[in-house]
Amino acid sequence: MAWLMLAAGSARRFGAAKLLAPLAFRDTSEEGAKEITLIEVAIASLKGTPWPIFVAVREDDDALRALLAEQNVQVLPVSTRGMGDTIAAGLRALLTVSQGCPEAVGIALADMPLLTPCLHRELILHADGDGIVRPVHTPSGRVGHPVIFGRRYFAQLERCSGDSGAQSIVASVATSIHLVPTISEGCLVDIDTPTDLQRAQQLFTVPT
């Protein structure tokens, strides 16, 4: 079992290095506010589970790779033209460096800072080699992220391309996906623009 975090996007709508953008928080052990980057928040949430974390990053993103070198994750440099390409290239790289084929891989997005370790732990309880697991936000009925794929779907994931990610795979088996209910809107909130980041800041707490 493993996490594959997608961190190879171009962030065109954000207009800057989105994943290095800071979120402020108050450290109760010290006076004053501190900052943590968007991707560090996402990684911290996944570290609340026992699964190893692999991060797919653009080959030319030196700044992000330097930050990740201190995060106890495995960096997978990829050449990408969209989320689908990142999934395919990232999974191929993960399978190449892994010791044996994992039973399942969770596809996580690096720009979702409001996810909690508690939700991630709940999701992995239902993971196996044959199914797909994802959260559903019960107040709205909307499905969210991350999405865990059993290894029976790996061959299809390795054929993903373009900007639609793995949507076609998920849509083809929508009625048989294991949905994990949650009241947390963190499974729906991703950061595309500076305004999104400002809204997330109002709801943000450091994952523990």
C-alpha positions in Angstrom: 0.0 0.0 0.0 1.3 3.5 -0.8 0.3 7.1 -1.4 1.0 8.8 -4.7 0.7 12.6 -4.3 0.3 14.6 -7.5 2.5 17.7 -7.4 3.4 18.3 -11.0 0.8 20.9 -12.0 1.6 24.2 -13.7 -0.5 26.3 -11.3 -1.4 28.7 -14.2 -4.5 30.0 -12.4 -2.6 30.7 -9.2 0.1 32.7 -11.0 3.0 31.6 -8.8 4.5 28.5 -7.2 1.3 27.4 -5.6 2.5 24.5 -3.6 5.1 26.7 -1.9 2.5 29.2 -0.9 2.4 29.7 2.9 -0.5 29.0 5.3 -0.2 30.7 8.7 -0.9 29.0 12.0 -0.4 29.7 15.7 2.0 27.4 17.5 0.7 27.0 21.0 4.2 26.1 22.3 5.6 29.4 21.1 4.5 33.0 20.9 3.3 34.4 17.5 2.3 32.9 14.2 4.3 30.5 12.1 3.9 29.4 8.4 3.9 26.1 6.6 3.7 25.6 2.9 0.7 24.2 1.1 2.4 20.9 0.1 3.9 20.5 3.6 0.3 20.6 5.0 -0.8 17.9 2.5 2.1 15.7 3.3 1.6 16.1 7.1 -2.0 14.8 6.7 -0.8 11.7 4.9 1.9 11.1 7.4 -0.9 10.3 9.9 -1.2 6.9 8.1 1.4 4.0 7.9 1.6 4.1 4.1 4.8 5.4 2.5 4.4 8.6 0.5 5.6 9.1 -3.1 5.4 12.5 -4.7 5.3 13.1 -8.5 7.0 16.3 -9.3 7.9 18.0 -12.6 11.5 17.3 -13.6 12.3 21.0 -13.8 10.8 22.0 -10.4 14.0 22.4 -8.5 12.5 24.5 -5.7 9.8 22.0 -4.9 12.2 19.1 -5.1 14.6 20.9 -2.6 11.8 21.3 -0.1 10.7 17.7 -0.5 14.2 16.5 0.2 13.5 17.4 3.9 10.1 15.7 4.1 10.9 12.0 4.4 9.0 11.2 1.2 10.2 9.7 -2.1 10.3 12.1 -5.0 9.3 10.8 -8.4 10.4 13.3 -11.2 8.0 13.1 -14.1 7.5 14.8 -17.5 3.8 15.7 -17.7 1.2 17.4 -19.9 -1.7 17.1 -17.6 -3.0 15.2 -14.5 -3.6 12.0 -16.4 0.0 12.0 -17.6 1.2 12.6 -14.0 -0.9 9.7 -12.7 0.5 7.4 -15.4 4.1 8.4 -15.1 4.0 8.7 -11.3 2.5 5.2 -10.9 5.0 3.7 -13.3 7.8 5.3 -11.3 6.3 4.2 -8.0 6.0 0.6 -9.2 9.6 0.7 -10.4 11.1 1.8 -7.1 8.7 -0.1 -4.8 9.7 -3.5 -3.3 7.0 -5.6 -4.8 3.6 -4.4 -6.2 1.5 -2.7 -3.6 -2.0 -4.0 -3.1 -3.4 -0.5 -3.5 -2.3 3.1 -4.2 -4.0 6.2 -3.0 -4.0 9.1 -5.4 -3.7 12.3 -3.4 -3.7 15.9 -4.6 -1.0 18.2 -3.2 -3.2 21.3 -3.1 -5.8 20.1 -0.6 -4.8 21.5 2.8 -8.0 20.8 4.8 -7.9 17.0 4.7 -7.3 15.3 8.0 -5.2 12.3 9.1 -8.4 10.9 10.6 -10.1 10.8 7.2 -7.1 9.2 5.6 -6.9 6.5 8.2 -10.6 5.8 7.7 -10.1 5.5 4.0 -7.2 3.0 4.1 -9.2 0.7 6.4 -11.4 -0.1 3.3 -8.6 -0.5 0.7 -7.9 -3.7 -1.0 -6.6 -5.0 -4.3 -9.9 -5.1 -6.1 -11.8 -1.9 -5.3 -11.9 1.8 -5.3 -12.4 3.9 -2.1 -13.1 7.6 -1.8 -14.8 9.9 0.6 -18.3 11.4 0.2 -19.2 14.7 1.9 -22.5 13.7 3.4 -24.0 17.2 3.8 -23.7 17.9 0.1 -23.6 14.3 -1.3 -20.5 15.2 -3.3 -17.7 12.7 -3.7 -14.2 13.9 -3.0 -10.5 13.1 -2.7 -8.2 11.3 -2.2 -9.1 8.2 -4.2 -7.6 4.8 -3.5 -7.3 2.3 -6.3 -6.8 -1.4 -5.9 -4.0 -3.0 -8.1 -6.6 -4.4 -10.5 -6.8 -0.8 -11.8 -3.1 -0.1 -12.2 -2.9 -1.1 -15.9 -5.7 1.4 -16.6 -4.1 4.1 -14.5 -0.9 3.7 -16.4 -2.8 4.6 -19.6 -4.2 7.9 -18.3 -3.4 11.0 -20.2 -4.5 14.6 -20.6 -6.2 16.8 -18.0 -9.1 14.5 -16.9 -7.0 12.4 -14.5 -8.6 9.0 -13.7 -12.2 10.3 -14.1 -13.1 7.8 -16.8 -11.9 4.9 -14.7 -13.9 6.1 -11.7 -17.0 6.7 -13.9 -16.9 3.2 -15.4 -17.3 1.6 -11.9 -19.2 4.4 -10.1 -21.9 2.2 -8.6 -19.4 -0.2 -7.0 -17.0 2.3 -5.4 -16.8 2.1 -1.6 -17.8 5.5 -0.3 -16.6 6.6 3.1 -18.9 9.3 4.6 -17.5 12.4 6.2 -18.9 15.7 7.3 -15.5 17.5 6.7 -15.5 19.6 3.6 -11.7 19.2 3.4 -12.3 16.3 0.9 -13.7 18.9 -1.6 -11.5 21.9 -1.1 -8.6 22.3 -3.4 -6.5 25.5 -4.1 -6.6 26.9 -7.7 -6.4 30.6 -7.1 -5.1 33.0 -4.4 -8.7 33.6 -3.4 -9.1 29.9 -2.7 -6.0 30.0 -0.5 -7.4 32.9 1.5 -10.6 31.0 2.1 -8.8 27.9 3.2 -6.6 30.0 5.6 -9.8 30.8 7.5 -10.5 27.1 8.1 -6.9 25.8 8.5 -5.5 24.0 11.4 -2.2 22.0 11.4 -2.8 18.3 10.9 -2.0 16.2 14.0 
